[in-house]
């Protein structure tokens, strides 16, 4: 995808792809990775391990921290940049720190 720009108010509409249910965790559906220049989004439409679609945002570096990216696009600085459906309400966001494996 070319010319995607959060600062210009662009929206990533995944409402036709994601099959969300009440209580689902978006982190189970979306995986963001960055190579420092482009961001790749692997989408698991049903939340299972199978990748059903891959989107590459050319010249957009969102980083690779799924929880931070999702939160930013739903509720923080770039609120509204991620559209997951008309019937979906984000009523709470939980950030859990995952300790490094030793």
MDAnalysis code that builds the backbone (N, CA, C; Angstrom):
import MDAnalysis as mda
import numpy as np

u = mda.Universe.empty(306, n_residues=102, atom_resindex=np.repeat(np.arange(102), 3), trajectory=True)
u.add_TopologyAttr("name", ["N", "CA", "C"] * 102)
u.add_TopologyAttr("resid", np.arange(1, 103))
u.add_TopologyAttr("resname", ["UNK", "UNK", "UNK", "UNK", "UNK", "UNK", "UNK", "UNK", "UNK", "UNK", "UNK", "UNK", "UNK", "UNK", "UNK", "UNK", "UNK", "UNK", "UNK", "UNK", "UNK", "UNK", "UNK", "UNK", "UNK", "UNK", "UNK", "UNK", "UNK", "UNK", "UNK", "UNK", "UNK", "UNK", "UNK", "UNK", "UNK", "UNK", "UNK", "UNK", "UNK", "UNK", "UNK", "UNK", "UNK", "UNK", "UNK", "UNK", "UNK", "UNK", "UNK", "UNK", "UNK", "UNK", "UNK", "UNK", "UNK", "UNK", "UNK", "UNK", "UNK", "UNK", "UNK", "UNK", "UNK", "UNK", "UNK", "UNK", "UNK", "UNK", "UNK", "UNK", "UNK", "UNK", "UNK", "UNK", "UNK", "UNK", "UNK", "UNK", "UNK", "UNK", "UNK", "UNK", "UNK", "UNK", "UNK", "UNK", "UNK", "UNK", "UNK", "UNK", "UNK", "UNK", "UNK", "UNK", "UNK", "UNK", "UNK", "UNK", "UNK", "UNK"])
u.atoms.positions = np.array([
    [0.859, -1.162, 0.000],
    [0.000, 0.000, 0.000],
    [0.911, 1.231, 0.000],
    [0.714, 2.098, -0.940],
    [1.537, 3.296, -1.045],
    [0.777, 4.513, -0.549],
    [1.518, 5.489, -0.080],
    [0.993, 6.790, 0.335],
    [0.131, 6.752, 1.589],
    [0.233, 5.707, 2.410],
    [-0.484, 5.681, 3.684],
    [0.235, 6.630, 4.627],
    [-0.529, 7.542, 5.254],
    [0.090, 8.552, 6.103],
    [-0.824, 8.852, 7.291],
    [-0.383, 8.460, 8.493],
    [-1.170, 8.725, 9.699],
    [-1.373, 10.209, 9.935],
    [-0.359, 11.009, 9.639],
    [-0.428, 12.452, 9.879],
    [-1.481, 13.123, 9.008],
    [-1.811, 12.506, 7.875],
    [-2.826, 13.057, 6.981],
    [-4.217, 12.476, 7.254],
    [-4.319, 11.645, 8.294],
    [-5.617, 11.091, 8.668],
    [-6.038, 9.854, 7.909],
    [-5.095, 9.184, 7.241],
    [-5.444, 7.957, 6.523],
    [-5.940, 6.897, 7.501],
    [-6.828, 6.038, 7.007],
    [-7.448, 5.009, 7.839],
    [-7.202, 3.643, 7.217],
    [-6.791, 2.698, 8.048],
    [-6.643, 1.313, 7.637],
    [-7.939, 0.596, 8.017],
    [-8.758, 0.284, 7.032],
    [-10.076, -0.319, 7.254],
    [-9.970, -1.834, 7.124],
    [-10.034, -2.530, 8.259],
    [-9.952, -3.987, 8.273],
    [-11.290, -4.624, 8.632],
    [-12.358, -3.836, 8.585],
    [-13.666, -4.298, 9.035],
    [-14.219, -5.466, 8.213],
    [-13.883, -5.556, 6.935],
    [-14.371, -6.655, 6.105],
    [-13.513, -7.915, 6.237],
    [-12.362, -7.789, 6.875],
    [-11.436, -8.912, 6.979],
    [-11.545, -9.600, 8.345],
    [-11.540, -8.804, 9.406],
    [-11.502, -9.364, 10.757],
    [-12.860, -9.923, 11.167],
    [-12.834, -11.091, 11.756],
    [-14.036, -11.740, 12.279],
    [-13.965, -11.686, 13.804],
    [-14.271, -10.519, 14.364],
    [-14.129, -10.287, 15.799],
    [-15.391, -10.644, 16.561],
    [-15.183, -11.096, 17.787],
    [-16.271, -11.360, 18.719],
    [-15.991, -10.611, 20.003],
    [-17.023, -10.427, 20.809],
    [-16.886, -9.740, 22.087],
    [-15.797, -10.405, 22.928],
    [-14.874, -9.607, 23.426],
    [-13.812, -10.108, 24.289],
    [-12.549, -10.526, 23.555],
    [-12.543, -10.469, 22.220],
    [-11.354, -10.849, 21.463],
    [-10.226, -9.839, 21.677],
    [-9.004, -10.303, 21.549],
    [-7.813, -9.474, 21.688],
    [-7.252, -9.225, 20.284],
    [-7.214, -7.971, 19.866],
    [-6.716, -7.643, 18.520],
    [-5.291, -8.111, 18.284],
    [-4.522, -8.235, 19.342],
    [-3.147, -8.705, 19.215],
    [-3.103, -10.135, 18.674],
    [-4.197, -10.900, 18.839],
    [-4.274, -12.252, 18.282],
    [-4.578, -12.231, 16.788],
    [-5.007, -11.107, 16.270],
    [-5.419, -10.979, 14.873],
    [-4.401, -10.235, 14.004],
    [-3.624, -9.354, 14.617],
    [-2.725, -8.482, 13.857],
    [-1.291, -8.611, 14.356],
    [-0.357, -8.732, 13.420],
    [1.063, -8.796, 13.755],
    [1.798, -7.770, 12.893],
    [2.395, -6.776, 13.545],
    [3.117, -5.710, 12.857],
    [4.621, -5.974, 12.942],
    [5.307, -5.854, 11.820],
    [6.771, -5.913, 11.807],
    [7.277, -4.792, 10.915],
    [8.441, -4.282, 11.266],
    [9.028, -3.188, 10.498],
    [10.470, -3.528, 10.162],
    [10.883, -3.154, 8.968],
    [12.283, -3.322, 8.587],
    [13.027, -1.984, 8.681],
    [12.391, -0.992, 9.307],
    [12.985, 0.334, 9.423],
    [12.518, 1.289, 8.345],
    [11.930, 0.756, 7.283],
    [11.399, 1.566, 6.189],
    [9.927, 1.269, 5.942],
    [9.590, -0.004, 5.853],
    [8.224, -0.431, 5.568],
    [7.661, -1.197, 6.764],
    [6.347, -1.181, 6.895],
    [5.684, -1.959, 7.931],
    [4.849, -3.047, 7.262],
    [5.019, -4.269, 7.730],
    [4.241, -5.404, 7.250],
    [3.217, -5.760, 8.321],
    [1.972, -5.921, 7.895],
    [0.897, -6.313, 8.808],
    [0.394, -7.677, 8.348],
    [0.576, -8.673, 9.217],
    [0.042, -9.997, 8.939],
    [-1.293, -10.104, 9.665],
    [-2.328, -10.467, 8.926],
    [-3.685, -10.497, 9.471],
    [-4.160, -11.943, 9.581],
    [-4.676, -12.255, 10.743],
    [-5.294, -13.556, 11.006],
    [-6.789, -13.283, 11.206],
    [-7.574, -13.436, 10.161],
    [-8.975, -13.007, 10.152],
    [-9.791, -13.609, 11.287],
    [-9.480, -14.827, 11.680],
    [-10.236, -15.503, 12.731],
    [-9.484, -15.573, 14.053],
    [-8.304, -14.989, 14.119],
    [-7.519, -15.020, 15.346],
    [-6.727, -16.293, 15.526],
    [-6.790, -17.187, 14.537],
    [-6.024, -18.428, 14.636],
    [-4.657, -18.244, 13.982],
    [-3.788, -19.229, 14.035],
    [-2.417, -19.047, 13.511],
    [-2.302, -18.807, 12.002],
    [-3.325, -19.144, 11.230],
    [-3.238, -19.000, 9.776],
    [-3.307, -17.531, 9.348],
    [-2.291, -17.089, 8.602],
    [-2.275, -15.718, 8.061],
    [-3.177, -15.697, 6.836],
    [-4.193, -14.840, 6.872],
    [-5.155, -14.784, 5.767],
    [-4.883, -13.624, 4.810],
    [-4.135, -12.629, 5.266],
    [-3.797, -11.512, 4.391],
    [-2.557, -10.814, 4.937],
    [-1.759, -10.276, 4.034],
    [-0.577, -9.500, 4.403],
    [-0.662, -8.150, 3.709],
    [-0.438, -7.096, 4.483],
    [-0.424, -5.730, 3.945],
    [0.947, -5.146, 4.214],
    [1.540, -4.537, 3.218],
    [2.817, -3.842, 3.387],
    [2.570, -2.359, 3.173],
    [2.873, -1.574, 4.194],
    [2.770, -0.120, 4.095],
    [4.134, 0.400, 3.661],
    [4.236, 0.797, 2.385],
    [5.497, 1.287, 1.830],
    [5.890, 2.617, 2.460],
    [7.136, 2.703, 2.863],
    [7.713, 3.923, 3.433],
    [6.976, 4.401, 4.681],
    [6.448, 3.447, 5.462],
    [5.789, 3.754, 6.732],
    [6.404, 2.853, 7.783],
    [7.038, 3.445, 8.777],
    [7.650, 2.682, 9.860],
    [6.831, 2.875, 11.125],
    [5.911, 1.934, 11.394],
    [5.095, 2.004, 12.598],
    [5.776, 1.329, 13.776],
    [6.865, 0.615, 13.518],
    [7.524, -0.153, 14.562],
    [7.022, -1.584, 14.527],
    [7.340, -2.333, 15.601],
    [6.975, -3.746, 15.641],
    [6.272, -4.149, 16.923],
    [5.926, -3.177, 17.765],
    [5.247, -3.477, 19.029],
    [3.743, -3.466, 18.786],
    [3.172, -4.652, 18.588],
    [1.765, -4.779, 18.208],
    [0.822, -4.006, 19.124],
    [0.982, -4.191, 20.430],
    [0.064, -3.568, 21.390],
    [0.128, -2.047, 21.293],
    [1.330, -1.486, 21.225],
    [1.486, -0.033, 21.137],
    [0.894, 0.510, 19.844],
    [1.133, -0.171, 18.735],
    [0.608, 0.281, 17.434],
    [-0.922, 0.237, 17.434],
    [-1.487, -0.874, 17.889],
    [-2.944, -1.012, 17.923],
    [-3.568, 0.051, 18.819],
    [-3.012, 0.235, 20.011],
    [-3.537, 1.243, 20.934],
    [-3.450, 2.642, 20.340],
    [-2.325, 2.947, 19.697],
    [-2.141, 4.269, 19.092],
    [-3.173, 4.526, 18.003],
    [-3.434, 3.519, 17.190],
    [-4.349, 3.696, 16.061],
    [-5.818, 3.652, 16.474],
    [-6.112, 3.107, 17.649],
    [-7.497, 3.046, 18.120],
    [-7.852, 4.167, 19.084],
    [-6.932, 4.517, 19.972],
    [-7.328, 5.411, 21.063],
    [-6.345, 6.533, 21.379],
    [-5.127, 6.456, 20.916],
    [-4.138, 7.457, 21.306],
    [-3.994, 8.523, 20.227],
    [-2.775, 8.896, 19.965],
    [-2.471, 10.022, 19.065],
    [-3.140, 9.900, 17.699],
    [-3.168, 8.710, 17.147],
    [-3.733, 8.522, 15.807],
    [-5.088, 7.820, 15.878],
    [-5.880, 8.205, 16.871],
    [-7.202, 7.604, 17.081],
    [-8.023, 7.636, 15.797],
    [-8.587, 6.492, 15.444],
    [-9.403, 6.390, 14.243],
    [-8.645, 5.902, 13.029],
    [-7.329, 5.729, 13.137],
    [-6.534, 5.294, 11.989],
    [-6.702, 3.813, 11.693],
    [-7.258, 3.068, 12.663],
    [-7.547, 1.652, 12.468],
    [-9.049, 1.456, 12.642],
    [-9.715, 1.052, 11.562],
    [-11.158, 0.832, 11.613],
    [-11.412, -0.665, 11.588],
    [-12.085, -1.164, 12.640],
    [-12.320, -2.602, 12.743],
    [-13.796, -2.956, 12.665],
    [-14.659, -1.965, 12.495],
    [-16.075, -2.229, 12.286],
    [-16.981, -1.288, 13.039],
    [-18.164, -1.056, 12.484],
    [-19.160, -0.174, 13.092],
    [-19.691, -0.705, 14.405],
    [-19.755, -2.004, 14.538],
    [-20.351, -2.610, 15.722],
    [-19.344, -2.876, 16.824],
    [-18.093, -2.481, 16.605],
    [-17.045, -2.785, 17.564],
    [-16.806, -1.592, 18.471],
    [-16.850, -1.838, 19.751],
    [-16.590, -0.794, 20.736],
    [-15.365, -1.193, 21.533],
    [-14.408, -0.310, 21.601],
    [-13.233, -0.554, 22.428],
    [-13.537, 0.036, 23.788],
    [-13.824, -0.847, 24.760],
    [-14.218, -0.350, 26.071],
    [-13.073, -0.341, 27.068],
    [-12.027, -1.042, 26.781],
    [-10.862, -1.002, 27.659],
    [-9.661, -1.542, 26.910],
    [-8.518, -1.104, 27.335],
    [-7.264, -1.563, 26.755],
    [-6.373, -1.982, 27.905],
    [-5.867, -3.175, 27.813],
    [-4.974, -3.684, 28.834],
    [-3.603, -3.875, 28.226],
    [-2.621, -3.284, 28.847],
    [-1.243, -3.446, 28.400],
    [-0.545, -4.317, 29.427],
    [-0.038, -5.439, 28.971],
    [0.667, -6.340, 29.859],
    [2.116, -6.417, 29.432],
    [3.009, -6.242, 30.389],
    [4.422, -6.386, 30.103],
    [4.762, -7.859, 30.130],
    [5.428, -8.330, 29.081],
    [5.830, -9.721, 29.002],
    [7.307, -9.782, 29.345],
    [7.659, -10.469, 30.438],
    [9.067, -10.510, 30.839],
    [9.921, -11.261, 29.820],
    [11.182, -10.864, 29.719],
    [12.116, -11.554, 28.826],
    [12.312, -12.970, 29.319],
    [12.395, -13.893, 28.367],
    [12.679, -15.283, 28.747],
    [14.145, -15.405, 29.127],
    [14.388, -16.219, 30.107],
    [15.775, -16.381, 30.563],
    [16.284, -17.749, 30.283],
])
